[in-house]
Amino acid sequence: MVNENLLLVWLPETLKFLYNRIMKKEWELIYTAYGQLDATMIVDFLSAHGIEATAIQESLGTIYGLTVGPLGESRIYVNTDQKKAAIEILEAMERGEFELPDEQDSSSISEV
């Protein structure tokens, strides 16, 4: 096992900040997206609702832009204390509760 303090001595300050922000928290898997684009949208959606989230994808899947299979899976993680709220938001999203109504009803469109 690597001594954490020895590792942090060699990291630049920006990486130390990121390490402490990410690694010092308890993260739990809540969602599996397919591809980096889908994952980024989910993470941003959760962030917009005050949920701190991160996405992790296998590096080969990211390099080749895969969106199917194990290499295309991008796993979404949130802090343990925000897990319940994040799951409720994602379930509401999947039910369509965040969809915007159509601007016009298709039956009210007149032909020109």
C-alpha positions in Angstrom: 0.0 0.0 0.0 1.3 3.4 -0.9 1.7 6.0 1.8 -0.9 8.7 1.0 1.1 11.5 2.5 4.2 10.6 0.5 2.1 10.6 -2.7 0.6 14.0 -1.9 4.1 15.6 -1.4 4.9 15.1 -5.1 1.6 16.3 -6.5 1.1 19.9 -7.7 -1.3 22.0 -5.7 -4.1 21.7 -8.2 -3.9 17.9 -8.2 -3.8 17.9 -4.4 -7.0 19.8 -4.4 -8.7 17.4 -6.9 -7.3 14.4 -5.0 -8.7 15.7 -1.7 -12.0 16.6 -3.3 -12.6 13.3 -4.9 -10.7 10.7 -2.9 -11.6 11.8 0.6 -15.3 11.2 0.1 -17.4 8.1 -0.1 -18.8 7.6 -3.6 -21.5 5.2 -4.7 -22.5 4.0 -8.1 -26.1 5.2 -9.0 -26.3 5.1 -12.7 -24.7 3.5 -15.8 -24.7 5.7 -18.9 -23.5 4.7 -22.4 -20.8 6.9 -23.7 -19.0 10.0 -22.4 -21.6 12.4 -23.9 -24.5 10.7 -22.1 -22.5 10.5 -18.9 -21.6 14.2 -19.1 -25.2 15.2 -19.6 -26.3 13.2 -16.5 -23.5 14.6 -14.3 -24.4 18.2 -15.4 -28.1 17.5 -14.8 -27.3 16.3 -11.3 -25.0 19.2 -10.7 -27.8 21.6 -11.7 -29.9 20.0 -8.9 -27.1 20.5 -6.3 -25.8 16.9 -6.5 -22.1 16.5 -6.7 -21.4 13.7 -9.2 -18.6 12.3 -11.3 -18.4 9.9 -14.3 -15.8 7.2 -14.8 -15.4 5.3 -18.0 -12.8 2.7 -19.1 -10.0 4.6 -20.8 -10.1 2.6 -24.0 -13.8 3.4 -24.3 -13.1 7.1 -24.0 -10.2 7.0 -26.5 -12.2 5.2 -29.1 -15.6 6.9 -28.4 -17.3 3.6 -27.6 -20.9 3.7 -26.4 -21.8 0.0 -26.2 -20.5 -2.9 -24.3 -18.4 -2.8 -21.1 -15.9 -0.4 -22.6 -18.7 2.0 -23.6 -20.2 2.1 -20.1 -19.7 5.2 -18.1 -20.5 4.9 -14.4 -22.0 7.8 -12.5 -21.0 8.1 -8.9 -22.4 10.5 -6.2 -21.5 11.1 -2.6 -23.1 8.6 -0.2 -25.0 11.4 1.6 -26.6 12.6 -1.7 -27.4 9.1 -3.1 -31.1 9.1 -2.2 -31.7 12.5 -3.7 -29.8 11.7 -6.8 -31.7 8.5 -7.4 -35.0 10.3 -6.9 -34.0 13.0 -9.5 -32.9 10.3 -12.0 -36.1 8.3 -11.5 -38.1 11.5 -12.1 -36.1 12.2 -15.2 -36.7 8.7 -16.6 -40.5 9.1 -16.0 -40.3 12.3 -18.1 -41.1 14.8 -15.3 -38.5 17.2 -16.6 -39.6 17.2 -20.2 -40.8 20.5 -21.6 -44.2 20.6 -23.2 -44.4 21.0 -27.0 -44.8 24.6 -28.1 -47.7 23.8 -30.4 -50.2 21.0 -30.4 -49.7 19.2 -33.8 -53.5 19.3 -34.3 -53.6 23.1 -34.2 -51.1 23.5 -37.0 -52.7 24.7 -40.2 -51.4 23.7 -43.6 -50.1 26.4 -45.9 
